[in-house]
Amino acid sequence: MLPLLRSYALEIVERRDRVEALDALGDRDGIASERATHLAELRRIDRELGRMDWHVGEEDPPYFYRAGRKGEPELAWAPLEKRAS
């Protein structure tokens, strides 16, 4: 399962970075469509992880969380090392 979660983490980072770059370009032809595609793929990943009881945080790199019996995060894991700034 760890390689799968790492691959999701890499995809999340790449797609979040691309959305951020598109946002910086402003309102140009084709940007809205590409941005929507990346956001849709991020939602798909979130749904797939949810089926495995993992939830993605907003951190960079992303943390994956599992909820405990009372709904609070019980386990947090960052599959990628912190990227250099």
Residue pairs with C-beta under 8 A, 6 or more apart in sequence:
1 52
2 79
5 49
5 54
5 64
5 77
5 79
6 79
6 80
8 45
8 48
8 49
8 79
9 61
9 62
9 64
9 78
9 79
9 80
10 80
11 41
11 45
12 42
12 45
12 56
12 62
13 60
13 61
13 62
13 80
13 83
15 38
15 41
15 42
16 42
16 60
16 62
18 34
18 38
19 35
19 38
19 39
19 42
22 31
22 34
22 35
22 38
23 35
25 31
45 56
46 55
46 56
49 55
49 56
49 64
53 66
53 67
54 64
54 65
54 66
55 64
55 65
55 66
55 67
56 62
56 63
56 64
56 65
57 63
57 64
57 65
57 76
59 78
60 83
61 78
61 79
61 80
61 81
61 82
61 83
62 78
62 79
62 80
63 76
63 77
63 78
64 76
64 77
64 78
64 79
65 73
65 75
65 76
65 77
66 73
66 74
66 75
67 73
67 74
68 74
